Amino acid sequence: MADASSPKSLNLTLPLLEMINVSKSFPGVRALADVNLDLYPGEVLALLGENGAGKSTLIKILGGVHPPDLGIIKINGQEIHIDSPTTSQQAGVGVIFQEFNLIPALTARENIFLGQEKSPLSWIAKGQEDEQARELFERIGVKVDPNALCRNLTVAQQQVVEIAKALALNAQIVVMDEPSAALTPREVEGLFQIVDELRRQGIGIIYISHRLDEIDRLADRIMVLRDGQYVGTQDADAVTRDEIIEMMVGRSLDNEFPDEIRPVGKIRLEVKSLSCGHTVKDVSFDVRAGEILGVAGLVGAGRTETARLLFGADKPDTGSVTLDGKQLKIQSPRQAIAQGICLLTEDRKEQGLVLGQTVQENFGLPNIQDFTKAGFINKGEETSAFNSYIEQLQIKVTDGSQIAATLSGGNQQKVVLAKWLYRNAEVVIFDEPTRGIDVGAKYEIYLLMNELARQGKAIIMISSELPEVLGMSDRILVMHEGQVAGCLENRDVTQEDLMKLATGTKEVATV
Amino acid sequence: MMRNKYIRILLVDYGMVFVLLSLCLLISLLTITDMHPEDTSAARKLAVSLVKEAGSDINVLVVARTTQADKVFANTLKGQLESSGAHVVGVELGNPSTLRKRLELLGQQDERVDFVATHDFSSKWRVLSAASRSEMGSLYPALKGLKIAKPASYRWPTFLTANNLIGILNQNAPIAIMAIGMTLVIITAGIDLSVGSLMALAAVVTATTIQRYLGGEDASGFDVALAFVFAAGVCALAGAFAGVIVTVFKVPPFVVTLGLMMVARGMSYILAGGADAVSIDADSIGALYSSSVLGIPSQIVLMIMLFIVAHIVMNHTAFGRYVYAVGGNETAARLSGVPIAGVIIAVYAVCGLAAGLAGVLDASHFGTGRPKAGEFYELQVIAAVVIGGTSLMGGEGKIFGTFIGALILGVIQNGLNMAGVDFERQMVIYGTLILVAVLIDQLKKKVFKPATS
């Protein structure tokens, strides 16, 4: 693949940032090998690659989190050594990581200027800071109250605060790692406008995302990494989506979603009038055997909350759940699991995995009783059970004793999948199953969902990605402000139809 | 890469073993002294080597002090000499002046004596000095060729003797036993400050139960055992209660167990009725502490058994897995169907039970119930766990590490005592040790941080 790339809009010869032959190894892993990157002022460089391809490592090197083993970093033509987040910031790099570095108990303004005090005893000119904060928000084009506590801000607003924080340090280079992952579609549109605005101001932006729609919309150039290797850089206009995917996965994918027609059987799961405070109000629906029920809605519409009620993670005020005509009594996740319901949470790191434990121990957590005889765990049995999933799901691990934290997002999700697949539950709830997961792994997860449905299980898939909902679901439940806004048979439904229901602009319509 | 992995395992999992071994080596080097054996095997060896060198046609006088150990030494020596064919003219158990009289008597009787066989201590008596011997030899021909035979001395660290090592283990057994329970609690990201007080409570409950309800001096061995079980059970219940408050009412464990610590200590004093110690009149109270298995005090045997059981539970049962999972990520564990509340309550109950056991051992040791028992032990117990590599953040830690941690504390204490370091300075050294242990823990995590991409 040719490295044919010059910035299209601004024909400046001097790159803002050059990373030359950067390499990095961790114990047991070669994360990056001879990777090159250049970035020009006023352009958006999309950094693409599957999970584990080395994107995060590359930007962590740029952000001063990890020192590179080899390689040169030049900013404005000058070679610099980045050995800490501070030197990175001083060099004009602002990295907005997926996990924000904001202190919830401080205000937006305090977060923006945190660390810029000249000395611990220096007087903080609040008025001046306030003004500067407002200017920054204006520059970004978003209104945020500088005096609002960060914990009261939405995810999108917190992201704006992070961007403002970078700009307050005169960042010329802004790196965004999966900035849209936690945003609603409307907020994502706002993000695009922010990126456009920053680009117009001559800032160089490195944009990491798995969503190819966003890349189409934003990127000037596209750079692809695969397995820690530099694959190539292309002008965004010069490549098609299929070509990008091919660069990323090293093979061509015909379709983003697997096609499949399954017979749908009788009703298996029936939920009636589920309510809990203000988050879930009188939610009723059913799922049939072999059916994938997609659940769409904006963030905060009560989708995850409904799933948690079904799973016993929270207790409902009212409502009943029946499975195959039998009323279930669910007080805790333990009981839900015992009665054949399992939930793949949206947040792998916080809720899905014990990161400090080995992948096999994570796998065993809900299944341990199956491997226990006379009180003792038969580790051999557990290992062989887990190994069969390593093979089946193609989990990239050395063996079951690898610590979960060391896996990439896609592989972590596969470990979570493995632990629930073994349970062989009748109702499987997927909450944002492909969030932060690369194209190749996504497809594998889709195939797996189809396989489960084919076995006659009832599948619920909560997703904020409308193409995914439309691509995978047999029926689609749309929620709005804790209520069911509609339930549509997935025939000739458009994204617009779903958005109208999700935003409450259309009256409740049921099939 | 592979080499790196092994170095990592070595440092991370067994780093503290090296610390312990180096400490032992250091203290051994510092405590090397001349050793003068006075035991039966030394006596046997002496007899054999004497006959071998001087032949069996010798007359020997066996000399020792009047202590029980010396009597055994002397009798062994005499028996071995006689069975080797030497002639023992007599055994003198006494002091320098009785020995002088005995030698003079033998001289007057013209009874030839070739050797005085004794141990190092008596061989240094003035009466046996070269000058004194030649003087006696000139007076009495029978004593002319008198020589001294004593077991060979050698240089050996006093630290590294069976007695001392067993002493260290025995002294630290209560803390080590409590550290087992504490390890479980800390792995769940909790802490239990009440163990020292619960230990006292168990001791006092044992005492008052025996004195008031089981007939005092009339209490049988079974009654005493019953009191032990009851006292340990009370502590387990107290621990379970703390666990309930921690898990059901979400009160931080630090606060819950701080409260329990004060309540339990106060109750111990109240039960003791203001006395420094409640004496226990039952004869069999000391049986638990003073009995031994194959020469090893039962307390040590119990401790080692508990460590083995705990190790197996933590590594080979679902409960152990759950404990690690709860500490590593409580939310993920709950959403995986782990019975969080049950695990936490059980862990605090186990910790209470361990403290109860330590208290029972204390009562058996002193024959009294001391409301002052275990003061500040909670800190030593936590120190042992932390030095053993268990993370206060939860989710990490090994029972074996705790065993090593407890040993390190004990070895240092012993070494410092031998070196004559006073209590105040010992505290400073302990504190520094804890800081260093935690620092090492952090450093090794930093150096060998796993890749996160």
Interface residues (C-beta under 8 A of the other chain):
Chain A: F26 P27 G28 V29 A31 N51 G52 G54 S56 T57 F311 A313 S332 P333 R334 A336 I337 A338 L343 T345 E350 Q351 G352 L353 V354 L355 G356 Q357 E361 G364 L365 P366 I368 Q369 T372 G375 F376 I377 K379 I403 A405 T406 S408 K419
Chain B: M1 N4 K5 R8 I312 H316 T317 A318 R321 Y322 Y324 A325 G328 N329 T331 A332 A333 R334 L335 S336 G337 V338 P339 G395 E396 F448 K449 P450 A451 T452 S453
